[in-house]
């Protein structure tokens, strides 16, 4: 599975398989969380940046998808002694939102058409 995923998304990094959840537990990425008002056990969305020497360089214990990639890029640049990574321009953000709104409208229209048809 990892090999296909890496090839599909052209990743330049290796991925860890953690079937017994041992690594996730050590990094605090598996445990109790609240989902839909109910306490469950599962994956806690987080990011751990590990330096080449194996030391944790930075840890984001609770992650929200929006803006997180930019935060990681910025931290990487900072740790490497470079300038912070450029954030997407406002125009790019607006274009991305516009595309998303179009998709939502299109999906909603299809659902309405199915109900009527």
Secondary structure, 3 states (H helix, E strand, C coil): CHHHHHHHCCCCCCCCCCCCCHHHHHCCCEEEEEECCEEEEEECCCEEEECCCCCEEEEECCCCCCCHHHHHHHHHHHHCCCCCCCCCCHHHHHHHHHHHHHHHHHHHHHHHHHHHC
